[in-house]
Structure formats: C-alpha cells, structure tokens
Amino acid sequence: MKGLLLIIGAILGLMGKGASIALAIALILWLIGLFGITGSDVLRVLFAMVAIYATSIILFVIAESKED
C-alpha cells in the first residue's frame, strides 16, 4: 500500500511539473495578449497546479507515515 501511494504521489508530482509549464505558457500568452487568454484562464491553471501539488504532498505524507 505504501508503494502504491508513493507511485501515485510521484505521478501527481510529474503532472504538477506539466501544470507548471502550462502556467508559464499561459502567463506569457496572457501578458502579450495572444489567443484570447484571460486572467481567469491563468488563475484556473494556477489553482489546478496548486491542487495537484497539494494532493501529491498529502499522499507522500500519508505514505511515509504508514508502517508496512
């Protein structure tokens, strides 16, 4: 069970890295005004990234607190 939680946490961490890249791209597009990217779009990506990282951290803490 501990291994499964660590694997899921690692996958969510990688997804968070992808969300970080998407956030950077969205910020650049928003700042230069391309493709109709709005501030709310940037905030959606930001909150998704924070949620993914928070979930990953919580899973890691749960996995580390378990004793097999």
CHARMM internal coordinates of N, CA and C (Angstrom, degrees):
IC EDIT
DIST 1 N 1 CA 1.4517
DIST 1 CA 1 C 1.5318
ANGL 1 N 1 CA 1 C 110.63
DIST 1 C 2 N 1.3399
ANGL 1 CA 1 C 2 N 114.60
DIHE 1 N 1 CA 1 C 2 N -40.45
DIST 2 N 2 CA 1.4643
ANGL 1 C 2 N 2 CA 118.53
DIHE 1 CA 1 C 2 N 2 CA -179.73
DIST 2 CA 2 C 1.5278
ANGL 2 N 2 CA 2 C 110.48
DIHE 1 C 2 N 2 CA 2 C -62.99
DIST 2 C 3 N 1.3285
ANGL 2 CA 2 C 3 N 115.93
DIHE 2 N 2 CA 2 C 3 N -42.25
DIST 3 N 3 CA 1.4648
ANGL 2 C 3 N 3 CA 120.18
DIHE 2 CA 2 C 3 N 3 CA 179.20
DIST 3 CA 3 C 1.5171
ANGL 3 N 3 CA 3 C 112.30
DIHE 2 C 3 N 3 CA 3 C -62.82
DIST 3 C 4 N 1.3196
ANGL 3 CA 3 C 4 N 116.11
DIHE 3 N 3 CA 3 C 4 N -40.38
DIST 4 N 4 CA 1.4679
ANGL 3 C 4 N 4 CA 120.42
DIHE 3 CA 3 C 4 N 4 CA 178.95
DIST 4 CA 4 C 1.5258
ANGL 4 N 4 CA 4 C 111.16
DIHE 3 C 4 N 4 CA 4 C -63.57
DIST 4 C 5 N 1.3307
ANGL 4 CA 4 C 5 N 116.48
DIHE 4 N 4 CA 4 C 5 N -43.28
DIST 5 N 5 CA 1.4640
ANGL 4 C 5 N 5 CA 119.74
DIHE 4 CA 4 C 5 N 5 CA 178.52
DIST 5 CA 5 C 1.5229
ANGL 5 N 5 CA 5 C 111.26
DIHE 4 C 5 N 5 CA 5 C -64.10
DIST 5 C 6 N 1.3282
ANGL 5 CA 5 C 6 N 117.12
DIHE 5 N 5 CA 5 C 6 N -38.50
DIST 6 N 6 CA 1.4649
ANGL 5 C 6 N 6 CA 120.19
DIHE 5 CA 5 C 6 N 6 CA 178.12
DIST 6 CA 6 C 1.5269
ANGL 6 N 6 CA 6 C 111.39
DIHE 5 C 6 N 6 CA 6 C -66.22
DIST 6 C 7 N 1.3314
ANGL 6 CA 6 C 7 N 116.67
DIHE 6 N 6 CA 6 C 7 N -39.58
DIST 7 N 7 CA 1.4654
ANGL 6 C 7 N 7 CA 120.52
DIHE 6 CA 6 C 7 N 7 CA 178.66
DIST 7 CA 7 C 1.5323
ANGL 7 N 7 CA 7 C 110.11
DIHE 6 C 7 N 7 CA 7 C -64.75
DIST 7 C 8 N 1.3372
ANGL 7 CA 7 C 8 N 116.97
DIHE 7 N 7 CA 7 C 8 N -45.28
DIST 8 N 8 CA 1.4635
ANGL 7 C 8 N 8 CA 120.33
DIHE 7 CA 7 C 8 N 8 CA 178.93
DIST 8 CA 8 C 1.5255
ANGL 8 N 8 CA 8 C 110.26
DIHE 7 C 8 N 8 CA 8 C -62.97
DIST 8 C 9 N 1.3397
ANGL 8 CA 8 C 9 N 116.74
DIHE 8 N 8 CA 8 C 9 N -40.82
DIST 9 N 9 CA 1.4639
ANGL 8 C 9 N 9 CA 120.65
DIHE 8 CA 8 C 9 N 9 CA 177.22
DIST 9 CA 9 C 1.5184
ANGL 9 N 9 CA 9 C 112.03
DIHE 8 C 9 N 9 CA 9 C -61.89
DIST 9 C 10 N 1.3390
ANGL 9 CA 9 C 10 N 116.45
DIHE 9 N 9 CA 9 C 10 N -40.01
DIST 10 N 10 CA 1.4636
ANGL 9 C 10 N 10 CA 120.16
DIHE 9 CA 9 C 10 N 10 CA 178.66
DIST 10 CA 10 C 1.5269
ANGL 10 N 10 CA 10 C 111.16
DIHE 9 C 10 N 10 CA 10 C -66.68
DIST 10 C 11 N 1.3169
ANGL 10 CA 10 C 11 N 117.17
DIHE 10 N 10 CA 10 C 11 N -39.95
DIST 11 N 11 CA 1.4664
ANGL 10 C 11 N 11 CA 120.63
DIHE 10 CA 10 C 11 N 11 CA 178.55
DIST 11 CA 11 C 1.5270
ANGL 11 N 11 CA 11 C 110.15
DIHE 10 C 11 N 11 CA 11 C -64.61
DIST 11 C 12 N 1.3379
ANGL 11 CA 11 C 12 N 116.57
DIHE 11 N 11 CA 11 C 12 N -42.26
DIST 12 N 12 CA 1.4639
ANGL 11 C 12 N 12 CA 119.27
DIHE 11 CA 11 C 12 N 12 CA 177.83
DIST 12 CA 12 C 1.5289
ANGL 12 N 12 CA 12 C 111.09
DIHE 11 C 12 N 12 CA 12 C -65.64
DIST 12 C 13 N 1.3320
ANGL 12 CA 12 C 13 N 116.87
DIHE 12 N 12 CA 12 C 13 N -34.08
DIST 13 N 13 CA 1.4612
ANGL 12 C 13 N 13 CA 120.24
DIHE 12 CA 12 C 13 N 13 CA 175.85
DIST 13 CA 13 C 1.5190
ANGL 13 N 13 CA 13 C 111.35
DIHE 12 C 13 N 13 CA 13 C -62.57
DIST 13 C 14 N 1.3265
ANGL 13 CA 13 C 14 N 116.59
DIHE 13 N 13 CA 13 C 14 N -42.24
DIST 14 N 14 CA 1.4651
ANGL 13 C 14 N 14 CA 120.26
DIHE 13 CA 13 C 14 N 14 CA 177.04
DIST 14 CA 14 C 1.5280
ANGL 14 N 14 CA 14 C 111.12
DIHE 13 C 14 N 14 CA 14 C -65.85
DIST 14 C 15 N 1.3237
ANGL 14 CA 14 C 15 N 116.77
DIHE 14 N 14 CA 14 C 15 N -37.74
DIST 15 N 15 CA 1.4617
ANGL 14 C 15 N 15 CA 119.50
DIHE 14 CA 14 C 15 N 15 CA 176.30
DIST 15 CA 15 C 1.5278
ANGL 15 N 15 CA 15 C 110.49
DIHE 14 C 15 N 15 CA 15 C -64.22
DIST 15 C 16 N 1.3218
ANGL 15 CA 15 C 16 N 116.20
DIHE 15 N 15 CA 15 C 16 N -35.26
DIST 16 N 16 CA 1.4572
ANGL 15 C 16 N 16 CA 120.77
DIHE 15 CA 15 C 16 N 16 CA 176.72
DIST 16 CA 16 C 1.5140
ANGL 16 N 16 CA 16 C 111.58
DIHE 15 C 16 N 16 CA 16 C -63.95
DIST 16 C 17 N 1.3242
ANGL 16 CA 16 C 17 N 116.67
DIHE 16 N 16 CA 16 C 17 N -37.04
DIST 17 N 17 CA 1.4730
ANGL 16 C 17 N 17 CA 120.01
DIHE 16 CA 16 C 17 N 17 CA 176.68
DIST 17 CA 17 C 1.5318
ANGL 17 N 17 CA 17 C 109.98
DIHE 16 C 17 N 17 CA 17 C -63.33
DIST 17 C 18 N 1.3195
ANGL 17 CA 17 C 18 N 116.31
DIHE 17 N 17 CA 17 C 18 N -41.94
DIST 18 N 18 CA 1.4656
ANGL 17 C 18 N 18 CA 119.94
DIHE 17 CA 17 C 18 N 18 CA 176.58
DIST 18 CA 18 C 1.5164
ANGL 18 N 18 CA 18 C 111.77
DIHE 17 C 18 N 18 CA 18 C -63.60
DIST 18 C 19 N 1.3348
ANGL 18 CA 18 C 19 N 116.48
DIHE 18 N 18 CA 18 C 19 N -38.56
DIST 19 N 19 CA 1.4615
ANGL 18 C 19 N 19 CA 119.97
DIHE 18 CA 18 C 19 N 19 CA 177.52
DIST 19 CA 19 C 1.5226
ANGL 19 N 19 CA 19 C 110.88
DIHE 18 C 19 N 19 CA 19 C -66.74
DIST 19 C 20 N 1.3288
ANGL 19 CA 19 C 20 N 117.05
DIHE 19 N 19 CA 19 C 20 N -33.33
DIST 20 N 20 CA 1.4673
ANGL 19 C 20 N 20 CA 120.06
DIHE 19 CA 19 C 20 N 20 CA 177.13
DIST 20 CA 20 C 1.5251
ANGL 20 N 20 CA 20 C 110.80
DIHE 19 C 20 N 20 CA 20 C -63.84
DIST 20 C 21 N 1.3211
ANGL 20 CA 20 C 21 N 115.92
DIHE 20 N 20 CA 20 C 21 N -41.63
DIST 21 N 21 CA 1.4673
ANGL 20 C 21 N 21 CA 120.35
DIHE 20 CA 20 C 21 N 21 CA 178.01
DIST 21 CA 21 C 1.5264
ANGL 21 N 21 CA 21 C 110.15
DIHE 20 C 21 N 21 CA 21 C -65.46
DIST 21 C 22 N 1.3428
ANGL 21 CA 21 C 22 N 116.22
DIHE 21 N 21 CA 21 C 22 N -42.60
DIST 22 N 22 CA 1.4690
ANGL 21 C 22 N 22 CA 120.16
DIHE 21 CA 21 C 22 N 22 CA 178.10
DIST 22 CA 22 C 1.5243
ANGL 22 N 22 CA 22 C 110.76
DIHE 21 C 22 N 22 CA 22 C -62.50
DIST 22 C 23 N 1.3272
ANGL 22 CA 22 C 23 N 117.10
DIHE 22 N 22 CA 22 C 23 N -37.72
DIST 23 N 23 CA 1.4598
ANGL 22 C 23 N 23 CA 120.78
DIHE 22 CA 22 C 23 N 23 CA 178.18
DIST 23 CA 23 C 1.5220
ANGL 23 N 23 CA 23 C 110.64
DIHE 22 C 23 N 23 CA 23 C -64.88
DIST 23 C 24 N 1.3202
ANGL 23 CA 23 C 24 N 116.82
DIHE 23 N 23 CA 23 C 24 N -42.82
DIST 24 N 24 CA 1.4657
ANGL 23 C 24 N 24 CA 119.84
DIHE 23 CA 23 C 24 N 24 CA 179.07
DIST 24 CA 24 C 1.5287
ANGL 24 N 24 CA 24 C 111.03
DIHE 23 C 24 N 24 CA 24 C -62.28
DIST 24 C 25 N 1.3275
ANGL 24 CA 24 C 25 N 116.66
DIHE 24 N 24 CA 24 C 25 N -43.02
DIST 25 N 25 CA 1.4665
ANGL 24 C 25 N 25 CA 120.65
DIHE 24 CA 24 C 25 N 25 CA 179.31
DIST 25 CA 25 C 1.5266
ANGL 25 N 25 CA 25 C 110.03
DIHE 24 C 25 N 25 CA 25 C -65.23
DIST 25 C 26 N 1.3436
ANGL 25 CA 25 C 26 N 116.79
DIHE 25 N 25 CA 25 C 26 N -43.45
DIST 26 N 26 CA 1.4664
ANGL 25 C 26 N 26 CA 120.13
DIHE 25 CA 25 C 26 N 26 CA -179.92
DIST 26 CA 26 C 1.5243
ANGL 26 N 26 CA 26 C 111.30
DIHE 25 C 26 N 26 CA 26 C -63.39
DIST 26 C 27 N 1.3301
ANGL 26 CA 26 C 27 N 116.83
DIHE 26 N 26 CA 26 C 27 N -39.36
DIST 27 N 27 CA 1.4694
ANGL 26 C 27 N 27 CA 119.84
DIHE 26 CA 26 C 27 N 27 CA 178.31
DIST 27 CA 27 C 1.5231
ANGL 27 N 27 CA 27 C 111.39
DIHE 26 C 27 N 27 CA 27 C -63.72
DIST 27 C 28 N 1.3197
ANGL 27 CA 27 C 28 N 116.14
DIHE 27 N 27 CA 27 C 28 N -43.41
DIST 28 N 28 CA 1.4729
ANGL 27 C 28 N 28 CA 119.45
DIHE 27 CA 27 C 28 N 28 CA 179.85
DIST 28 CA 28 C 1.5231
ANGL 28 N 28 CA 28 C 110.56
DIHE 27 C 28 N 28 CA 28 C -63.97
DIST 28 C 29 N 1.3298
ANGL 28 CA 28 C 29 N 116.38
DIHE 28 N 28 CA 28 C 29 N -45.81
DIST 29 N 29 CA 1.4645
ANGL 28 C 29 N 29 CA 119.59
DIHE 28 CA 28 C 29 N 29 CA 179.94
DIST 29 CA 29 C 1.5212
ANGL 29 N 29 CA 29 C 111.62
DIHE 28 C 29 N 29 CA 29 C -64.25
DIST 29 C 30 N 1.3316
ANGL 29 CA 29 C 30 N 116.69
DIHE 29 N 29 CA 29 C 30 N -36.65
DIST 30 N 30 CA 1.4629
ANGL 29 C 30 N 30 CA 120.87
DIHE 29 CA 29 C 30 N 30 CA 178.59
DIST 30 CA 30 C 1.5243
ANGL 30 N 30 CA 30 C 110.30
DIHE 29 C 30 N 30 CA 30 C -67.37
DIST 30 C 31 N 1.3253
ANGL 30 CA 30 C 31 N 116.59
DIHE 30 N 30 CA 30 C 31 N -41.93
DIST 31 N 31 CA 1.4694
ANGL 30 C 31 N 31 CA 119.79
DIHE 30 CA 30 C 31 N 31 CA -178.29
DIST 31 CA 31 C 1.5243
ANGL 31 N 31 CA 31 C 112.39
DIHE 30 C 31 N 31 CA 31 C -66.65
DIST 31 C 32 N 1.3450
ANGL 31 CA 31 C 32 N 116.68
DIHE 31 N 31 CA 31 C 32 N -36.39
DIST 32 N 32 CA 1.4607
ANGL 31 C 32 N 32 CA 117.52
DIHE 31 CA 31 C 32 N 32 CA -179.98
DIST 32 CA 32 C 1.5274
ANGL 32 N 32 CA 32 C 111.96
DIHE 31 C 32 N 32 CA 32 C -94.54
DIST 32 C 33 N 1.3285
ANGL 32 CA 32 C 33 N 117.55
DIHE 32 N 32 CA 32 C 33 N -3.50
DIST 33 N 33 CA 1.4582
ANGL 32 C 33 N 33 CA 121.72
DIHE 32 CA 32 C 33 N 33 CA 172.38
DIST 33 CA 33 C 1.5192
ANGL 33 N 33 CA 33 C 115.67
DIHE 32 C 33 N 33 CA 33 C 76.74
DIST 33 C 34 N 1.3042
ANGL 33 CA 33 C 34 N 117.77
DIHE 33 N 33 CA 33 C 34 N 29.04
DIST 34 N 34 CA 1.4685
ANGL 33 C 34 N 34 CA 119.77
DIHE 33 CA 33 C 34 N 34 CA 178.94
DIST 34 CA 34 C 1.5187
ANGL 34 N 34 CA 34 C 111.79
DIHE 33 C 34 N 34 CA 34 C -92.19
DIST 34 C 35 N 1.3217
ANGL 34 CA 34 C 35 N 115.95
DIHE 34 N 34 CA 34 C 35 N 150.67
DIST 35 N 35 CA 1.4660
ANGL 34 C 35 N 35 CA 125.65
DIHE 34 CA 34 C 35 N 35 CA 172.44
DIST 35 CA 35 C 1.5234
ANGL 35 N 35 CA 35 C 113.86
DIHE 34 C 35 N 35 CA 35 C 59.54
DIST 35 C 36 N 1.3095
ANGL 35 CA 35 C 36 N 118.57
DIHE 35 N 35 CA 35 C 36 N 18.61
DIST 36 N 36 CA 1.4583
ANGL 35 C 36 N 36 CA 121.26
DIHE 35 CA 35 C 36 N 36 CA 176.34
DIST 36 CA 36 C 1.5189
ANGL 36 N 36 CA 36 C 114.29
DIHE 35 C 36 N 36 CA 36 C 67.28
DIST 36 C 37 N 1.3147
ANGL 36 CA 36 C 37 N 117.55
DIHE 36 N 36 CA 36 C 37 N 26.22
DIST 37 N 37 CA 1.4637
ANGL 36 C 37 N 37 CA 121.15
DIHE 36 CA 36 C 37 N 37 CA 177.36
DIST 37 CA 37 C 1.5283
ANGL 37 N 37 CA 37 C 108.07
DIHE 36 C 37 N 37 CA 37 C -70.71
DIST 37 C 38 N 1.3259
ANGL 37 CA 37 C 38 N 116.38
DIHE 37 N 37 CA 37 C 38 N 127.64
DIST 38 N 38 CA 1.4627
ANGL 37 C 38 N 38 CA 120.62
DIHE 37 CA 37 C 38 N 38 CA -178.61
DIST 38 CA 38 C 1.5309
ANGL 38 N 38 CA 38 C 110.12
DIHE 37 C 38 N 38 CA 38 C -108.48
DIST 38 C 39 N 1.3068
ANGL 38 CA 38 C 39 N 114.83
DIHE 38 N 38 CA 38 C 39 N 170.72
DIST 39 N 39 CA 1.4602
ANGL 38 C 39 N 39 CA 119.89
DIHE 38 CA 38 C 39 N 39 CA 178.08
DIST 39 CA 39 C 1.5172
ANGL 39 N 39 CA 39 C 112.22
DIHE 38 C 39 N 39 CA 39 C -62.55
DIST 39 C 40 N 1.3201
ANGL 39 CA 39 C 40 N 117.70
DIHE 39 N 39 CA 39 C 40 N -32.85
DIST 40 N 40 CA 1.4670
ANGL 39 C 40 N 40 CA 120.24
DIHE 39 CA 39 C 40 N 40 CA 179.03
DIST 40 CA 40 C 1.5249
ANGL 40 N 40 CA 40 C 111.25
DIHE 39 C 40 N 40 CA 40 C -68.05
DIST 40 C 41 N 1.3407
ANGL 40 CA 40 C 41 N 117.00
DIHE 40 N 40 CA 40 C 41 N -33.33
DIST 41 N 41 CA 1.4661
ANGL 40 C 41 N 41 CA 119.90
DIHE 40 CA 40 C 41 N 41 CA 175.30
DIST 41 CA 41 C 1.5232
ANGL 41 N 41 CA 41 C 110.66
DIHE 40 C 41 N 41 CA 41 C -63.75
DIST 41 C 42 N 1.3130
ANGL 41 CA 41 C 42 N 115.86
DIHE 41 N 41 CA 41 C 42 N -42.19
DIST 42 N 42 CA 1.4587
ANGL 41 C 42 N 42 CA 120.59
DIHE 41 CA 41 C 42 N 42 CA 179.33
DIST 42 CA 42 C 1.5279
ANGL 42 N 42 CA 42 C 110.05
DIHE 41 C 42 N 42 CA 42 C -64.61
DIST 42 C 43 N 1.3359
ANGL 42 CA 42 C 43 N 117.17
DIHE 42 N 42 CA 42 C 43 N -40.56
DIST 43 N 43 CA 1.4559
ANGL 42 C 43 N 43 CA 120.27
DIHE 42 CA 42 C 43 N 43 CA 179.24
DIST 43 CA 43 C 1.5238
ANGL 43 N 43 CA 43 C 111.85
DIHE 42 C 43 N 43 CA 43 C -66.34
DIST 43 C 44 N 1.3249
ANGL 43 CA 43 C 44 N 117.47
DIHE 43 N 43 CA 43 C 44 N -36.42
DIST 44 N 44 CA 1.4678
ANGL 43 C 44 N 44 CA 120.11
DIHE 43 CA 43 C 44 N 44 CA 176.58
DIST 44 CA 44 C 1.5143
ANGL 44 N 44 CA 44 C 110.90
DIHE 43 C 44 N 44 CA 44 C -61.26
DIST 44 C 45 N 1.3217
ANGL 44 CA 44 C 45 N 116.93
DIHE 44 N 44 CA 44 C 45 N -45.45
DIST 45 N 45 CA 1.4690
ANGL 44 C 45 N 45 CA 120.53
DIHE 44 CA 44 C 45 N 45 CA 178.96
DIST 45 CA 45 C 1.5294
ANGL 45 N 45 CA 45 C 109.95
DIHE 44 C 45 N 45 CA 45 C -64.58
DIST 45 C 46 N 1.3335
ANGL 45 CA 45 C 46 N 116.99
DIHE 45 N 45 CA 45 C 46 N -40.41
DIST 46 N 46 CA 1.4631
ANGL 45 C 46 N 46 CA 121.08
DIHE 45 CA 45 C 46 N 46 CA 179.49
DIST 46 CA 46 C 1.5282
ANGL 46 N 46 CA 46 C 110.97
DIHE 45 C 46 N 46 CA 46 C -61.42
DIST 46 C 47 N 1.3267
ANGL 46 CA 46 C 47 N 117.42
DIHE 46 N 46 CA 46 C 47 N -47.61
DIST 47 N 47 CA 1.4535
ANGL 46 C 47 N 47 CA 120.40
DIHE 46 CA 46 C 47 N 47 CA -179.19
DIST 47 CA 47 C 1.5292
ANGL 47 N 47 CA 47 C 111.35
DIHE 46 C 47 N 47 CA 47 C -67.08
DIST 47 C 48 N 1.3254
ANGL 47 CA 47 C 48 N 117.84
DIHE 47 N 47 CA 47 C 48 N -35.95
DIST 48 N 48 CA 1.4690
ANGL 47 C 48 N 48 CA 120.49
DIHE 47 CA 47 C 48 N 48 CA 176.08
DIST 48 CA 48 C 1.5222
ANGL 48 N 48 CA 48 C 110.05
DIHE 47 C 48 N 48 CA 48 C -63.35
DIST 48 C 49 N 1.3322
ANGL 48 CA 48 C 49 N 117.13
DIHE 48 N 48 CA 48 C 49 N -42.43
DIST 49 N 49 CA 1.4547
ANGL 48 C 49 N 49 CA 120.85
DIHE 48 CA 48 C 49 N 49 CA 179.98
DIST 49 CA 49 C 1.5297
ANGL 49 N 49 CA 49 C 110.50
DIHE 48 C 49 N 49 CA 49 C -63.82
DIST 49 C 50 N 1.3229
ANGL 49 CA 49 C 50 N 117.19
DIHE 49 N 49 CA 49 C 50 N -44.72
DIST 50 N 50 CA 1.4663
ANGL 49 C 50 N 50 CA 120.88
DIHE 49 CA 49 C 50 N 50 CA -180.00
DIST 50 CA 50 C 1.5335
ANGL 50 N 50 CA 50 C 110.14
DIHE 49 C 50 N 50 CA 50 C -63.36
DIST 50 C 51 N 1.3176
ANGL 50 CA 50 C 51 N 117.29
DIHE 50 N 50 CA 50 C 51 N -40.69
DIST 51 N 51 CA 1.4715
ANGL 50 C 51 N 51 CA 120.92
DIHE 50 CA 50 C 51 N 51 CA 179.44
DIST 51 CA 51 C 1.5206
ANGL 51 N 51 CA 51 C 111.12
DIHE 50 C 51 N 51 CA 51 C -64.68
DIST 51 C 52 N 1.3304
ANGL 51 CA 51 C 52 N 117.24
DIHE 51 N 51 CA 51 C 52 N -41.63
DIST 52 N 52 CA 1.4690
ANGL 51 C 52 N 52 CA 120.25
DIHE 51 CA 51 C 52 N 52 CA 179.50
DIST 52 CA 52 C 1.5213
ANGL 52 N 52 CA 52 C 110.30
DIHE 51 C 52 N 52 CA 52 C -64.64
DIST 52 C 53 N 1.3295
ANGL 52 CA 52 C 53 N 117.61
DIHE 52 N 52 CA 52 C 53 N -45.95
DIST 53 N 53 CA 1.4620
ANGL 52 C 53 N 53 CA 120.42
DIHE 52 CA 52 C 53 N 53 CA 179.01
DIST 53 CA 53 C 1.5264
ANGL 53 N 53 CA 53 C 111.26
DIHE 52 C 53 N 53 CA 53 C -63.66
DIST 53 C 54 N 1.3325
ANGL 53 CA 53 C 54 N 117.81
DIHE 53 N 53 CA 53 C 54 N -41.56
DIST 54 N 54 CA 1.4652
ANGL 53 C 54 N 54 CA 120.82
DIHE 53 CA 53 C 54 N 54 CA -179.79
DIST 54 CA 54 C 1.5272
ANGL 54 N 54 CA 54 C 110.97
DIHE 53 C 54 N 54 CA 54 C -63.15
DIST 54 C 55 N 1.3268
ANGL 54 CA 54 C 55 N 116.83
DIHE 54 N 54 CA 54 C 55 N -43.23
DIST 55 N 55 CA 1.4550
ANGL 54 C 55 N 55 CA 121.19
DIHE 54 CA 54 C 55 N 55 CA 178.15
DIST 55 CA 55 C 1.5198
ANGL 55 N 55 CA 55 C 110.82
DIHE 54 C 55 N 55 CA 55 C -62.59
DIST 55 C 56 N 1.3257
ANGL 55 CA 55 C 56 N 116.63
DIHE 55 N 55 CA 55 C 56 N -42.14
DIST 56 N 56 CA 1.4547
ANGL 55 C 56 N 56 CA 121.02
DIHE 55 CA 55 C 56 N 56 CA 179.15
DIST 56 CA 56 C 1.5285
ANGL 56 N 56 CA 56 C 111.15
DIHE 55 C 56 N 56 CA 56 C -62.40
DIST 56 C 57 N 1.3227
ANGL 56 CA 56 C 57 N 116.76
DIHE 56 N 56 CA 56 C 57 N -43.36
DIST 57 N 57 CA 1.4615
ANGL 56 C 57 N 57 CA 120.58
DIHE 56 CA 56 C 57 N 57 CA 179.74
DIST 57 CA 57 C 1.5220
ANGL 57 N 57 CA 57 C 111.07
DIHE 56 C 57 N 57 CA 57 C -65.99
DIST 57 C 58 N 1.3275
ANGL 57 CA 57 C 58 N 116.98
DIHE 57 N 57 CA 57 C 58 N -42.06
DIST 58 N 58 CA 1.4687
ANGL 57 C 58 N 58 CA 120.62
DIHE 57 CA 57 C 58 N 58 CA 179.68
DIST 58 CA 58 C 1.5255
ANGL 58 N 58 CA 58 C 110.18
DIHE 57 C 58 N 58 CA 58 C -62.63
DIST 58 C 59 N 1.3343
ANGL 58 CA 58 C 59 N 117.38
DIHE 58 N 58 CA 58 C 59 N -44.09
DIST 59 N 59 CA 1.4660
ANGL 58 C 59 N 59 CA 120.33
DIHE 58 CA 58 C 59 N 59 CA 178.31
DIST 59 CA 59 C 1.5213
ANGL 59 N 59 CA 59 C 111.45
DIHE 58 C 59 N 59 CA 59 C -62.57
DIST 59 C 60 N 1.3313
ANGL 59 CA 59 C 60 N 117.16
DIHE 59 N 59 CA 59 C 60 N -39.21
DIST 60 N 60 CA 1.4605
ANGL 59 C 60 N 60 CA 120.50
DIHE 59 CA 59 C 60 N 60 CA 178.70
DIST 60 CA 60 C 1.5290
ANGL 60 N 60 CA 60 C 110.89
DIHE 59 C 60 N 60 CA 60 C -63.74
DIST 60 C 61 N 1.3273
ANGL 60 CA 60 C 61 N 116.80
DIHE 60 N 60 CA 60 C 61 N -43.55
DIST 61 N 61 CA 1.4669
ANGL 60 C 61 N 61 CA 120.40
DIHE 60 CA 60 C 61 N 61 CA 179.66
DIST 61 CA 61 C 1.5252
ANGL 61 N 61 CA 61 C 110.56
DIHE 60 C 61 N 61 CA 61 C -64.51
DIST 61 C 62 N 1.3269
ANGL 61 CA 61 C 62 N 117.28
DIHE 61 N 61 CA 61 C 62 N -42.19
DIST 62 N 62 CA 1.4627
ANGL 61 C 62 N 62 CA 120.59
DIHE 61 CA 61 C 62 N 62 CA 178.22
DIST 62 CA 62 C 1.5240
ANGL 62 N 62 CA 62 C 110.41
DIHE 61 C 62 N 62 CA 62 C -62.54
DIST 62 C 63 N 1.3247
ANGL 62 CA 62 C 63 N 116.46
DIHE 62 N 62 CA 62 C 63 N -44.21
DIST 63 N 63 CA 1.4677
ANGL 62 C 63 N 63 CA 120.32
DIHE 62 CA 62 C 63 N 63 CA -178.84
DIST 63 CA 63 C 1.5292
ANGL 63 N 63 CA 63 C 110.96
DIHE 62 C 63 N 63 CA 63 C -64.53
DIST 63 C 64 N 1.3126
ANGL 63 CA 63 C 64 N 117.59
DIHE 63 N 63 CA 63 C 64 N -40.01
DIST 64 N 64 CA 1.4604
ANGL 63 C 64 N 64 CA 120.29
DIHE 63 CA 63 C 64 N 64 CA -179.19
DIST 64 CA 64 C 1.5248
ANGL 64 N 64 CA 64 C 111.93
DIHE 63 C 64 N 64 CA 64 C -72.27
DIST 64 C 65 N 1.3108
ANGL 64 CA 64 C 65 N 118.25
DIHE 64 N 64 CA 64 C 65 N -25.26
DIST 65 N 65 CA 1.4639
ANGL 64 C 65 N 65 CA 120.44
DIHE 64 CA 64 C 65 N 65 CA -179.59
DIST 65 CA 65 C 1.5372
ANGL 65 N 65 CA 65 C 111.71
DIHE 64 C 65 N 65 CA 65 C -82.20
DIST 65 C 66 N 1.3299
ANGL 65 CA 65 C 66 N 116.83
DIHE 65 N 65 CA 65 C 66 N -16.56
DIST 66 N 66 CA 1.4629
ANGL 65 C 66 N 66 CA 120.47
DIHE 65 CA 65 C 66 N 66 CA 179.15
DIST 66 CA 66 C 1.5220
ANGL 66 N 66 CA 66 C 109.60
DIHE 65 C 66 N 66 CA 66 C -77.09
DIST 66 C 67 N 1.3139
ANGL 66 CA 66 C 67 N 115.19
DIHE 66 N 66 CA 66 C 67 N 143.34
DIST 67 N 67 CA 1.4561
ANGL 66 C 67 N 67 CA 120.49
DIHE 66 CA 66 C 67 N 67 CA 175.97
DIST 67 CA 67 C 1.5223
ANGL 67 N 67 CA 67 C 108.40
DIHE 66 C 67 N 67 CA 67 C -114.05
DIST 67 C 68 N 1.3134
ANGL 67 CA 67 C 68 N 116.51
DIHE 67 N 67 CA 67 C 68 N 121.45
DIST 68 N 68 CA 1.4752
ANGL 67 C 68 N 68 CA 120.52
DIHE 67 CA 67 C 68 N 68 CA 179.42
DIST 68 CA 68 C 1.5053
ANGL 68 N 68 CA 68 C 110.01
DIHE 67 C 68 N 68 CA 68 C -98.40
END
COOR INIT
IC SEED 1 N 1 CA 1 C
IC BUILD
